[in-house]
Amino acid sequence: MGRVAIVTGGSRGIGEAISLALKEQGRTVVANYGGNDEAAKAFTERTGIPARKWDVGDHEACIAGCEAVVAEFGEVDIVVNNAGITRDGTLHRMTYEDWNDVMRVNLGGCFNMAKACFPGMRERGWGRIVNIGSINGQAGQYGQVNYAAAKSGIHGFTKALAQEGAKFGVTVNAIAPGYIDTDMVAAVPEPVLEKIVAKIPVGRLGHAEEIARGAAFLTSDDAEFVTGSTMSINGGQHMY
C-alpha cells in the first residue's frame, strides 16, 4: 500500500482533480467532503476513491475523521487542505456569521487537519502538507474581506508550520490558484467572467488539472527541498 493521502474537499472541482492526480502517483487517497452525500457517492463510483464525511471546521470532527482513516488505511503521510467556502459581500453587508463561517472552514480547517496529522508525520520523519490558498488571498478582492483574509492567513500559516516541520522531513507548502474553470467560477455572470479573463495574460481560465499537477509535485519525494513556498498558478494574472 502506498503513502496515505487525505484531500479535503476532495470529491469535487479542484479537490477531485488533486485526488485523481495523487491516485495516479500510487497514493492511497481518501477524499474528505462536507455535505453532498450523493455527489460523494457518485465520485467514489466514478473514481474508486473512498470518500469520508466530516466538517473540517470542526476540530473534534477532524481528529476523529483522521483517526478513522488511520484505522482503515494506515498512517496519514499527505494532507492537501483544499476545502473552502465563500460567503461574499461587502463589509457593510457582511454578517459576523459570514465572516466566522469562512474563517472557521477555510483557515481553521488547515489548523484542524494539521493538528490531527502533523504529529505523526513528524514522528515518522516524512510528511507533506499542501494548503490551497488563492490569488485573492495575495491580491485582495472586492466583496471578499472574509475569503481574502482566510486565504491570506493560509499563506502565513504555511510559512510558519514549514519552519516547524523542516528538520523532521515534513514539508509544508501552498498553492495559490487563479481563476479556474470549476462550477463555482462557472456560476459567475458571463459579462463579469469576460472581464476576469481579459485580465489573465494567457487569455483563459485555468484547469483544475493544472492545480493538481502542482499538488502532485509538492507531495512527491522530488519536492523534499521545497518548503514554506507558495506556488502561484494563475496564468500570470498576479505575479507575486
N, C-alpha and C positions, 0 to 999 in steps of 0.2 A: 504494500500500500504506500502511495506517495505521500508527500507532505500534505497535511490537512489545512485547508483554507476556508475561512468564513468571509463571505462577501455580503455586507449589509445592504438592504435594498437591492438584493441580487437577482431578483426574478423579472425585472422589467428594465427597459431602456439601457442606459449606460451600465447599470449593475448586471443585467443579463449578459451583455457583451463581455464584461470582465469575467463573469462566472465561466462562460464558454472558453475564453482565452486561457484561463488557468487550468481548466479541464484538459485542454489540448496540450498543455505543458506536462500533463501527467499528475496534476494535483488531485487530491480528493477534496472536492468542493462541496460546501454546504451554503446554500443561498438563504440568508435571512430575509424575512419580509414582515411587514407590519399590519396589513389589513385585508387585502383581497384574496380570500381563500381559493376562489375559483380560478383566478389568474395564476396563483401559485401552483395549483394542481395541474393546470394546462402547461405551465412552464416545465414542471417535472416530467410530465408525459412527453413533452417535445424534446427535452434535452437529456433526460436521465439523471439530472442533478437534483438531489433531495433539497426540499425547501422546509425551513423551520420558522415558526412564527413567534416573534416577541417584539416588544416595543423597545427600540434602542435608547429611547429617552428615559426609560425606567431602569434604574441602577440594579435593583434586585433581579429584575427580569433578565438583564444581560448576564449577570453572574450565573443564574440558573440555566439560561439558554446555552451558555458556553460550556457549563458543566455537563449538560446533556449531550452536547456534541462530542465532548471528550469521551464520555462513556460509550457512545455509539461508534465513533470513528477514530478516536485516538487524539493525542495531544495536538493543540492548535498551534501551527507554526506561522501562519499567514493570516493577517486580518486586513481587509480592504473596507474602510469606513466610507461607504457610498450613500447610505440612507440620508435623505433630506426632504424637507417640505418647504413650501412657500406660503406666506400669509401677507401678500403685498399690500401696500398702501402708504400714503404719505404719513409722516409722523402726526400730523394734525388729526388724521382719521384712524390711526393705528391704536388698537386697544392693548392693554397690558397682556391679555391672553395671546394676541397675535405675536407680540414680542417674545413672550415666555415660551410659547409652543415651538417657535423656530429655534430659539437658543437651546431649549431642552433637547430637541431631537438632533439638530444639525451639529451643534458643538458638544452638547452633553453626551450625545451618542459616542463621539470619539473617546471621551474620557471613560465612559462606562465600559466600552469594549476593550480599551487598553488596560483598564484596571482588572478586567477579567482574564486577559490573555498575556499581558506583558510579563508578569512574574514568572510564568512557566517558560516563556521564551528565554528570559534572562538566565534561568537555572540551567536550561539545556544548551545555552551558548549559541543559539541560532534563532532568528526571527525576522519577519518582515511585516511592517505596518505601513499601509498606504492610505492616506486621508484625501478624500476628494473635496477640494476647495472649489473655487470659481473665479473666473475673470472679474466678476462683480465684487468679490472679496478683495481684489487687488486694486480695481479702479473705482469702486463705488457704483451705485446705480440709483437713479431717482425712484422713489417709492419702495425702496428695499432696505431701509435702515436696519431692520432686524436680520434679514438674509445676509446683507453685506457684512454686518458686524460678526455674525456667526462664522461666515466663511473666512473672513479676515482672521478671526480668532483661531481657526483651524491651522492657518499658516504659522502663527506664533506657537501654538501647541506642538506642531510638528518639529520646529526647530529646538524647542526646549526638551522634548522627550528624546529626540535624536541624541542629544548630549548625554542623557542618562543611559541609553542603550548601547552606545558605540563600543565601549570596551567589553561588552558581553556578546558581541556578534549580532546584535539586534539593530537593524536599520529602520529609520522612520522617515518617510518622505511624503510629499503631497503632489497632487496633480491639480492644476487649475484649468479646467476646460473652458473654452469659449462657448459660443452658441452651437449646440449640437442638434441634429435632426431627430430629436426624441418627440414623444407625444406631447410633452409639456411645451416645447417650442412650437410644435405644430398648431397648438391652440392659440398662438399669438395671431391677432388680426393681420391679414395679408399686407395692408399698407405699412403697418409697423414692422413686419418681418422684412419687407423690401428695404426699409431704411436701415435695419440692422445689417443685412447682407451687404449693403452698399458701403459699410464701414469696415468690412473684412477684406484685407488686401488680396487674399487668394480668391475672393469672389464667390464664396459659397459657405453654407453651413458645414460644420464638421460632422463626422460619422462616429457613432458610438464605438465602432471597432477601432477607431484611431485612438480613443482614450484607453481602450482595453489593451492595445499593444504597449502603451506606456506603462500600464499597471503590470502587465506580464513581465516587462523588463525589470521594473523596480522590485518585483518579488522574486526575481531569479537569483541564482548563485553569481551570475555575471555582474550584479549590481552591488556587490559586497562593499565597494569603496564609495558608494553613493549614499549619503545620509544627510538629513537636515535640509534637503533641497526641495524646491518646488518646480515641477515640470509644467511649463505653460504650453497648452495645446489649444491654440485659438486662431490659427490662420493668420497670425500677425496683427490681430486687432488691438492687442495691448502688449507692448514689448516691455517686460518688467524684469 
